[in-house]
Amino acid sequence: MSANTIKKAKALAKDGVVKVEDDLYQVKSSSDPAKSYFVTSETCECEGFKNFYKFHHGKGLKANCSHLEAIRIFKKTYEKPKSAKGK
């Protein structure tokens, strides 16, 4: 993943991620403030994710995009851990 993609993902994680439900997030577009995408831990509905396999098929790579990386960062950095029951 490029340094630019990681930079975008960090910015999105800070200000562009909303948790909708377990493993479903809405992530703002980094290029168009009027757009956002629904993202799970494995998929994103952005064009870059959809087109990934067109360009990399058969190479054993797993699709990724700044939105997927943003929710990974969001989960590690900003999401509150679930508290243990009974405490």
CYANA upper distance limits for C-alpha pairs under 8 A (distance plus 0.5 A):
  1 MET  CA      5 THR  CA      7.01
  1 MET  CA      6 ILE  CA      7.63
  2 SER  CA      6 ILE  CA      6.99
  3 ALA  CA      7 LYS  CA      6.64
  4 ASN  CA      8 LYS  CA      6.71
  5 THR  CA      9 ALA  CA      6.60
  5 THR  CA     65 CYS  CA      7.80
  5 THR  CA     66 SER  CA      5.87
  6 ILE  CA     10 LYS  CA      6.66
  6 ILE  CA     66 SER  CA      7.10
  6 ILE  CA     69 GLU  CA      7.74
  7 LYS  CA     11 ALA  CA      6.94
  8 LYS  CA     12 LEU  CA      6.65
  8 LYS  CA     30 SER  CA      7.35
  8 LYS  CA     66 SER  CA      6.72
  8 LYS  CA     70 ALA  CA      8.45
  9 ALA  CA     13 ALA  CA      6.49
  9 ALA  CA     66 SER  CA      5.25
  9 ALA  CA     67 HIS  CA      6.77
  9 ALA  CA     68 LEU  CA      8.48
  9 ALA  CA     69 GLU  CA      6.16
  9 ALA  CA     70 ALA  CA      4.79
  9 ALA  CA     73 ILE  CA      8.09
 10 LYS  CA     14 LYS  CA      6.82
 10 LYS  CA     70 ALA  CA      6.55
 10 LYS  CA     73 ILE  CA      7.33
 11 ALA  CA     15 ASP  CA      6.90
 11 ALA  CA     16 GLY  CA      7.87
 11 ALA  CA     70 ALA  CA      8.40
 12 LEU  CA     16 GLY  CA      4.86
 12 LEU  CA     17 VAL  CA      6.84
 12 LEU  CA     27 VAL  CA      7.68
 12 LEU  CA     28 LYS  CA      7.43
 12 LEU  CA     30 SER  CA      7.67
 12 LEU  CA     67 HIS  CA      7.93
 12 LEU  CA     70 ALA  CA      6.28
 13 ALA  CA     17 VAL  CA      6.15
 13 ALA  CA     70 ALA  CA      5.18
 13 ALA  CA     71 ILE  CA      6.79
 13 ALA  CA     73 ILE  CA      6.57
 13 ALA  CA     74 PHE  CA      5.38
 13 ALA  CA     78 TYR  CA      8.43
 14 LYS  CA     74 PHE  CA      7.63
 14 LYS  CA     78 TYR  CA      8.18
 16 GLY  CA     27 VAL  CA      5.98
 16 GLY  CA     28 LYS  CA      5.55
 17 VAL  CA     25 TYR  CA      7.10
 17 VAL  CA     26 GLN  CA      6.31
 17 VAL  CA     27 VAL  CA      5.11
 17 VAL  CA     28 LYS  CA      7.19
 17 VAL  CA     70 ALA  CA      8.05
 17 VAL  CA     71 ILE  CA      7.52
 17 VAL  CA     74 PHE  CA      7.84
 18 VAL  CA     25 TYR  CA      6.07
 18 VAL  CA     26 GLN  CA      5.68
 18 VAL  CA     27 VAL  CA      6.99
 19 LYS  CA     23 ASP  CA      8.42
 19 LYS  CA     24 LEU  CA      6.78
 19 LYS  CA     25 TYR  CA      4.94
 19 LYS  CA     26 GLN  CA      6.91
 20 VAL  CA     24 LEU  CA      6.00
 20 VAL  CA     25 TYR  CA      5.67
 20 VAL  CA     26 GLN  CA      7.15
 21 GLU  CA     25 TYR  CA      7.51
 23 ASP  CA     40 THR  CA      5.78
 23 ASP  CA     41 SER  CA      6.74
 24 LEU  CA     38 PHE  CA      7.32
 24 LEU  CA     39 VAL  CA      6.34
 24 LEU  CA     40 THR  CA      5.37
 24 LEU  CA     41 SER  CA      8.23
 25 TYR  CA     38 PHE  CA      6.17
 25 TYR  CA     39 VAL  CA      5.68
 25 TYR  CA     40 THR  CA      6.79
 25 TYR  CA     71 ILE  CA      7.94
 26 GLN  CA     36 SER  CA      6.94
 26 GLN  CA     37 TYR  CA      6.03
 26 GLN  CA     38 PHE  CA      5.11
 26 GLN  CA     39 VAL  CA      6.63
 27 VAL  CA     36 SER  CA      5.85
 27 VAL  CA     37 TYR  CA      5.76
 27 VAL  CA     38 PHE  CA      6.88
 27 VAL  CA     39 VAL  CA      7.41
 27 VAL  CA     67 HIS  CA      6.80
 27 VAL  CA     70 ALA  CA      8.48
 28 LYS  CA     33 PRO  CA      7.25
 28 LYS  CA     35 LYS  CA      6.68
 28 LYS  CA     36 SER  CA      4.59
 28 LYS  CA     37 TYR  CA      6.85
 29 SER  CA     33 PRO  CA      6.51
 29 SER  CA     34 ALA  CA      8.17
 29 SER  CA     35 LYS  CA      5.92
 29 SER  CA     36 SER  CA      5.51
 29 SER  CA     37 TYR  CA      7.47
 29 SER  CA     67 HIS  CA      8.46
 37 TYR  CA     44 CYS  CA      7.37
 37 TYR  CA     45 GLU  CA      6.38
 37 TYR  CA     46 CYS  CA      6.83
 37 TYR  CA     67 HIS  CA      8.44
 38 PHE  CA     44 CYS  CA      6.69
 38 PHE  CA     45 GLU  CA      6.71
 39 VAL  CA     43 THR  CA      6.29
 39 VAL  CA     44 CYS  CA      4.99
 39 VAL  CA     45 GLU  CA      7.28
 39 VAL  CA     67 HIS  CA      7.54
 39 VAL  CA     68 LEU  CA      7.11
 39 VAL  CA     71 ILE  CA      8.38
 40 THR  CA     44 CYS  CA      7.04
 40 THR  CA     68 LEU  CA      7.89
 41 SER  CA     68 LEU  CA      7.15
 41 SER  CA     71 ILE  CA      7.89
 41 SER  CA     72 ARG  CA      8.05
 42 GLU  CA     68 LEU  CA      7.87
 43 THR  CA     49 PHE  CA      8.08
 43 THR  CA     68 LEU  CA      7.67
 44 CYS  CA     49 PHE  CA      6.62
 44 CYS  CA     50 LYS  CA      8.25
 44 CYS  CA     65 CYS  CA      8.32
 44 CYS  CA     67 HIS  CA      7.56
 44 CYS  CA     68 LEU  CA      7.16
 45 GLU  CA     49 PHE  CA      7.27
 45 GLU  CA     50 LYS  CA      7.30
 46 CYS  CA     50 LYS  CA      6.93
 47 GLU  CA     51 ASN  CA      6.44
 48 GLY  CA     52 PHE  CA      6.50
 48 GLY  CA     65 CYS  CA      7.16
 49 PHE  CA     53 TYR  CA      8.42
 49 PHE  CA     63 ALA  CA      6.60
 49 PHE  CA     64 ASN  CA      6.69
 49 PHE  CA     65 CYS  CA      6.47
 51 ASN  CA     55 PHE  CA      7.27
 52 PHE  CA     56 HIS  CA      6.55
 52 PHE  CA     57 HIS  CA      8.28
 52 PHE  CA     63 ALA  CA      6.31
 52 PHE  CA     64 ASN  CA      8.24
 53 TYR  CA     57 HIS  CA      5.16
 53 TYR  CA     63 ALA  CA      7.47
 56 HIS  CA     61 LEU  CA      7.46
 57 HIS  CA     61 LEU  CA      8.19
 64 ASN  CA     68 LEU  CA      6.76
 64 ASN  CA     69 GLU  CA      7.80
 65 CYS  CA     69 GLU  CA      6.84
 66 SER  CA     70 ALA  CA      6.38
 67 HIS  CA     71 ILE  CA      7.01
 68 LEU  CA     72 ARG  CA      7.01
 69 GLU  CA     73 ILE  CA      6.78
 70 ALA  CA     74 PHE  CA      6.44
 71 ILE  CA     75 LYS  CA      6.45
 72 ARG  CA     76 LYS  CA      6.92
 73 ILE  CA     77 THR  CA      6.38
 73 ILE  CA     78 TYR  CA      8.29
 74 PHE  CA     78 TYR  CA      5.57
 74 PHE  CA     79 GLU  CA      6.60
 75 LYS  CA     79 GLU  CA      5.42
 83 SER  CA     87 LYS  CA      8.01
